[in-house]
Amino acid sequence: MADPLDPFSGVEEEDARDLAARHQRLVREFSDLSVADVVYEYRTRFHRDPLVARDGAAYYLSVRSHVWEDFADRLETSEAELARLKAVHAEAFRAGVGDPDDHEGEPLVLVEED
């Protein structure tokens, strides 16, 4: 099984890694949807395809802010925690596929199970 924190290996702060782990667990626990299904839904329902790249089990997406708002509600994060989680995803995106500012939207990295 792919480690959901593989793309976040450059993140050293324990609280930030914990936030990333909580987020990856949440996505993996969506009822009746795999991570690949979530990505497929985003790709077909959004006006703009958010998939920037895929590297093994990791999907690198650039999503609209409402996606992060939904995750924040589901995770019950504070504004500070959400900002840190977004920063962690931006770091992973940058390390995996380049500057997130080169893409329209906010960086999101999802890892599917093998």
N, C-alpha and C positions, 0 to 999 in steps of 0.2 A: 504494500500500500504506500502511496506517495505521502511523504511527510508534508502536511499542509503549511509548514513554516519554512520549507526549503527556499522559496523566493525571498524570504525575510531574514536570511542568514546574516546579513550585514547589520541587523538591528540588535543592539547590545543591551538596551535598557529592558529590564525584566517586565516592568509594567506595560511597556509598548508591545513586547512579544506576547504577553498575556492577552492584551486587547486583540492582537492579530489572531491568536489562537481561538478566542471566543467568537470572533467574526467568522473564521473558517468553519468552526463547528456549527454555527447557526446556518450557514449556507448548506452544509452537508446534511443538516437535519430538516430541511424543507420537506414537507410531506409529499411523497410521490414524485419528487424531482431530484435528479442527480445534478451535480455541478454542470455537466455538459448540457443538461436540459435547461438550466437557468440561463446559461450563455446563449443557447439556441433561442430561448424566449426573448432575451434582450435583442438579439440580432434580427428577429423577425417582427417584433412589436414596435421597436423604436424607429423613428423617422430616419435616423442615421445609424448604420451598423457600428456598434461600439467596439468590436473586436479589432485590436491593433496587431496582436501577434499571439501565437501559441508556441510554447516551448515545453515539450513533454507534457506533463500533467498541469502546467500552469497556463492560465489564460490571462492575457494582459488586455484590459479594456479601458476605454475612455468614456465615461458615462455622464449623463446629466445629473444635476444635483439632487433631483428627486429620488434617485436610487440610494444615495447616501442618507437622505432623510428617512427613507423606509428602514434602512439598516439601523440607524440611530434609534428609531422608535422600537424596533424589535429587540435591540440589545439593551435598551434603557440606559444609554450613555449620557453623560453630561456633555455640555458643549465643549469643554476642555478635552474630554476623552475622545469625542468625535474628531476634533481637530488633530489630536495625536494619532488616531487611527488612520486618518486620511494622509497624514505626513508619513506614516510607516508604509502605506501603500504607494505613495509617491516615491519613496526611497527604493522600494522593491521594483517598481516600474522602471525607474531610472537605471538601476543596476541590470535589469533584464532586457530592456528594449530601447532605452534612451530617454531623452528629456520629455517628460509628460506635457510640457508647455508647447511641444510641437504638434499636439493633438487637441482638438476641440473637446472639452469635457474634463472630467476629473478622473484621475487614475484609480483603477480598481484591479486587484490581482486575486483571482480565484484559482484554487488548486483542487483538481478532481481526484477521487480515489482511483487506484489502479484496478 
